Amino acid sequence: MDSFDEYRVLLPDGTVKHINSSGHPILDEDGELVEFIATAVDVTERKMAELERRRLASLVEQAGDLMAIADLSGGTPIYLNKAGLKMVGFDSWEEARERRGIHYVFPEDRQFVNEVLWPAVLEKGSWSGEMRFRHFKTGRSDPNPLFELSHRRSGNRAPVNVGNVCAISPNVSGRKLKRAANDRRYMKCR
């Protein structure tokens, strides 16, 4: 009977290692154990990466800001967190998947998206600014969304998908004033 196990090993220096092992018994014609062939593989790095991924996923899912990923070929959502679903007025992920990226934008803003935003993302890798998202239940936008869009490239450097973060700020104008004051202070220090 083959065996497959996973162990945590505590080393003398206090380091914990994760080990996957598998083994296969070799029996003689009478069914007696002749030898046992086994392997043990240190999977600590993989386990740590899985833990980090789970932590990041939890952080994204519980964030109060819209966080989304869409494919570049048509803007079909690949992921939209709970805050994003609420921000655009969806009750389920299935509703979000039925819309393409351009549907999330008001018709009067689509020219800007096509002529300014997307070219900037594809050329520079990101775009940041203010943009309205359409709320599909009310038809209105949330007030003062701050929007950041970036894309990930594949190994051959071709863009493969786009991710965004959108924070709703009740006081964007106050934030702009602070930023302008900080810019002026920075310029004086130079």
N, C-alpha and C positions, 0 to 999 in steps of 0.2 A: 504494500500500500504506500503510495507516494505521500509525502508530507510537505506542506507549505506553511510557513510560520513567519511572524514578524516579531522582533524583539527590540527592546530598548536595553542598551548596555551602558552601565556607568563605569567610566574609566577611572583609574586612580587619581587623575588630576581633577576629577569632578565633571569632565565633559560627558555628555550623553550622546551616544551614537544610536542610530536606528538601523537595524539589520533585517533584511529579508533573507530567509533561507528556504531551500527546497531540497528534498532528498528522495532517493529511490533505492529500495532494498534489492539486493541480488540474492536470489534463493537457489539452492541446489535442487536436484530432482526429488528430494524428500521434503522439500519445503523449508529446509533449514537455512538460516541466514548465513551467507558466505561473506558478503561485504555490503556496505551501505555507501552509496555514492551521493555526495551532497555538495551544495554550493552555498556560500553566504556572501551577500552583497551589501555593502554600506550604502544605504539610501538616505543618509542624513540630509544631504543637500536638497534632494527632492522633497523630503518631508518639511524642511524649513521653507522651501518655496511654496508648497501647498498651504502651510500655515499663513505665510505672508499674503497669499492670494485670498484666502478666506477672510483675513483681517481687512484687506482693502475692499473686498466685496461687501463686507458688513458696513464699513464706513460709507461707501458710495450709496448703499441701499438706505441707510438711515440719515443721509444728508438732507438738509432742508432745501437745497438747491436742485434744480433740474440737472441731471447728468444723463447723457445719452450717447449712443454710438449708432451710426447709420452707414450703410454701404455707399460708396461713391458712384456706383453705376446708375443708381436711380433714387438714392436718398431713402431707401427702405430702412426703417428702424431695425437695428439688431438688438438694442437694449435701451430701455427707458426706466429710470428708477421711480420709486413710489411718488416722490415729490414732483417729478416731471409729469407723471400721469395726472396728478391732481392739478398741476399748473395749467395743463392744456385741456382739462375737463374730461379725461377718460376714466372709466371705472375698471378697466382691465387692459392687460397687455394685448389681448386680441384686437381690441378697438384701435390701439396705437399702430399695430402692424398693418392695418388696412389702409393707412395713409402714407403717402410719400413725404419726404422732407419739405418740399415746396408747399404742401398743403398746410403746414404749420405756420406759414408766413401769410400775412394779409396780401391780397392781390395787388394793392398799390405799393407794396414794398418789394415785390418780386423782381422788378427791374434792377433795383439796388443789389439784391442778392445775386442775380445773374451777372451783372456787369462790374460789381465792386467786390462784394464779399467773397464769392467763390474764386474769382481769379487771384485774390490776395491769399486765400488759404492754399490754393494749389501752387502758387509761386513762392510764397514766403513760409508756408507751413502753419500759419495761424492768422486769425483776425480777432480783434477785441473791440467792443463798442456797445452801443445801445441799440436794441432792436426789439420790436414787439413780437410776441408769440400769440397766435390765435387760440382763444379758448373755445373749444368745439361745442360746448353746451350753451354758452351765453353769446358767442359771437364777438365778444370784446377781448381786449388784451389785458394782461395783468399790468399794473402800473410800474413803470420805470424798470424794465428788466435790463440787467447788465449781462452781456453775452460774450462768451469767448468760444472760438471755434478753432480746432486744429486737426491735423490729419496724421495718420501713421503711414509710414512707407514700408514696402516689402523689402526683402533682401536685395532686389534689383533696383531699389529706390523709387519704384512706381507707387503712387498713392493707392492704398487699398481700402481704407475706411476713414470716416471722419467722426470725431468726438466733440461734444460740447458741454459746457457748463453754463448755466444761466442762473444768476442770483437775482431775486426780486428785492429791490431796495425801495423803501417808502420815501427815501430822501436822496435821490440821485443828485439833485441840484446842490444840496448841502455837501455831498461828496465831491462834486465838481469844484465848489468854492474852496474846500480844503486842499484839493489837489493843486489848484491854481496858486493858493497861498504858499504851499510847499514848494512849488516850482519857482515862485518869485524869491523865496528864501534861499533856495539852492543857487539861483543865478547870482544873488548878492554875495554868496560865499566864494564864488569862483574868482 
